Amino acid sequence: MSGDPLAGLRRLLPVLFLIILFQAGFFVWAVWGGRAGAQPALRAVVAADLAVTAVTAFVLWRLLGRRR
């Protein structure tokens, strides 16, 4: 058993960042390609969700990067 209880979370952070990048890329593709043009409210919700998720992941990355 590891002495660091946050080691599992540190291993999952790169996966979380890859998922966020994939979602952001898909969102940009949908907006730029005109596939999401008829639903501006949905675009705002998805953009806000991506922003909050990215900020949360960044904060986790900064907090988990510190050794105690």
C-alpha positions as CSV (number, residue, x, y, z in Angstrom):
1,M,0.0,0.0,0.0
2,S,1.3,3.4,-1.0
3,G,2.1,6.1,1.6
4,D,0.4,8.7,-0.6
5,P,-3.4,8.6,-0.6
6,L,-3.6,11.1,-3.5
7,A,-1.4,9.0,-5.9
8,G,-4.5,7.6,-7.7
9,L,-5.8,11.0,-8.3
10,R,-2.5,12.2,-9.7
11,R,-2.5,9.3,-12.2
12,L,-6.0,10.2,-13.4
13,L,-5.3,13.9,-14.0
14,P,-3.7,13.4,-17.4
15,V,-6.7,11.4,-18.5
16,L,-9.0,14.1,-17.3
17,F,-7.1,16.7,-19.3
18,L,-7.2,14.5,-22.4
19,I,-11.0,14.2,-22.1
20,I,-11.4,17.9,-21.6
21,L,-9.3,18.6,-24.7
22,F,-11.3,16.1,-26.7
23,Q,-14.6,17.7,-25.6
24,A,-13.3,21.2,-26.4
25,G,-12.1,20.1,-29.8
26,F,-15.4,18.5,-30.6
27,F,-17.3,21.6,-29.4
28,V,-15.1,23.8,-31.6
29,W,-15.7,21.5,-34.6
30,A,-19.4,21.5,-34.0
31,V,-19.6,25.3,-33.8
32,W,-17.2,26.0,-36.6
33,G,-18.8,23.5,-38.8
34,G,-22.2,25.0,-38.4
35,R,-23.7,22.0,-36.7
36,A,-24.6,23.9,-33.5
37,G,-25.7,27.1,-35.1
38,A,-29.4,26.7,-34.5
39,Q,-29.0,26.4,-30.7
40,P,-27.1,29.3,-29.2
41,A,-28.4,28.6,-25.7
42,L,-26.9,25.1,-25.9
43,R,-23.6,26.5,-27.1
44,A,-23.5,28.8,-24.1
45,V,-24.2,25.9,-21.7
46,V,-21.5,23.7,-23.2
47,A,-19.0,26.5,-23.3
48,A,-19.6,27.3,-19.6
49,D,-19.4,23.6,-18.7
50,L,-16.1,23.2,-20.5
51,A,-14.7,26.4,-18.8
52,V,-15.8,25.3,-15.3
53,T,-14.4,21.8,-15.9
54,A,-11.1,23.1,-17.2
55,V,-10.7,25.5,-14.2
56,T,-11.5,22.7,-11.8
57,A,-9.0,20.4,-13.4
58,F,-6.4,23.1,-13.3
59,V,-7.0,23.7,-9.6
60,L,-6.8,20.0,-8.9
61,W,-3.5,19.8,-10.9
62,R,-2.1,22.7,-8.8
63,L,-3.2,21.3,-5.5
64,L,-2.2,17.7,-6.2
65,G,1.2,18.8,-7.4
66,R,2.2,20.0,-4.0
67,R,3.9,17.5,-1.8
68,R,3.1,17.6,1.9
